[in-house]
Amino acid sequence: MTIGQDIDQMIEKLRQQRDELKLQAHLMKADAKDEWQKAEDEWQKLENRFARAKEAGAEAGDDVADALRNLGGKIQEGYGKVRKSI
């Protein structure tokens, strides 16, 4: 099974949100910066896992896709917290 288009779309949406928030980083309060760092750590995990899953191609199963969706959800939540703080 290959990584689905929904995962690609989720990552692209997160990438866009990340870029927008990164531009506003200089305005962040201390608590927002903490949330930002947590989200950045999760982002790096997602990028690494997604790259490995894409390389695996057909070998990447539903478990990998579910794990990527779960990690994406955590990042989305973190970005929401940052956005509310600024």
C-alpha positions in Angstrom: 0.0 0.0 0.0 1.3 3.4 -0.8 1.0 6.5 1.4 -2.4 8.0 0.4 -3.1 11.4 -1.0 -4.8 12.4 2.2 -1.4 12.1 4.0 0.2 14.2 1.2 -2.5 16.8 1.6 -2.3 16.8 5.4 1.5 17.4 5.2 1.1 20.1 2.7 -1.5 21.9 4.8 0.8 21.6 7.9 3.7 22.8 5.9 1.7 25.9 4.9 0.6 26.6 8.5 4.1 26.1 9.7 5.5 28.6 7.2 2.8 31.2 8.2 3.5 30.8 11.9 7.3 30.9 11.3 6.9 34.3 9.8 5.1 35.5 12.9 7.7 33.9 15.3 9.2 37.2 16.3 5.8 38.2 17.8 5.4 35.1 19.9 5.0 35.2 23.7 7.1 32.8 25.8 4.3 30.2 26.1 3.7 30.3 22.4 7.4 29.7 21.8 7.2 26.6 24.0 4.3 25.3 22.1 6.1 26.1 18.8 9.2 24.1 19.9 7.0 21.1 20.8 5.3 21.3 17.4 8.7 21.7 15.7 10.0 18.5 17.4 6.9 16.7 16.2 7.2 18.2 12.7 10.8 16.7 12.4 9.4 13.3 13.4 6.7 13.5 10.8 9.1 14.6 8.1 11.4 11.8 8.8 8.7 9.1 9.1 7.0 10.3 6.0 10.2 10.2 4.0 10.9 6.6 5.2 7.3 5.6 4.4 7.5 7.0 0.9 10.7 5.2 0.3 9.1 1.9 1.5 6.3 2.5 -1.0 4.1 -0.5 -1.3 5.5 -1.9 2.0 4.0 1.0 4.0 0.8 -0.2 5.4 -2.2 1.1 7.2 -0.4 1.2 10.5 2.2 3.6 9.1 -0.5 5.8 7.5 -2.4 5.9 10.8 0.7 6.8 12.7 1.4 9.6 10.3 -2.2 10.9 10.6 -1.9 10.8 14.4 1.4 12.7 14.4 -0.1 15.2 12.0 -3.0 15.7 14.4 -0.7 16.4 17.3 1.1 19.0 15.1 -2.2 20.6 14.0 -3.2 20.9 17.7 0.1 22.5 18.6 -0.1 25.0 15.7 -3.6 25.8 16.9 -2.3 26.6 20.4 0.5 28.8 18.9 -2.0 30.6 16.7 -4.3 31.4 19.7 -1.3 32.7 21.7 -0.2 35.3 19.1 
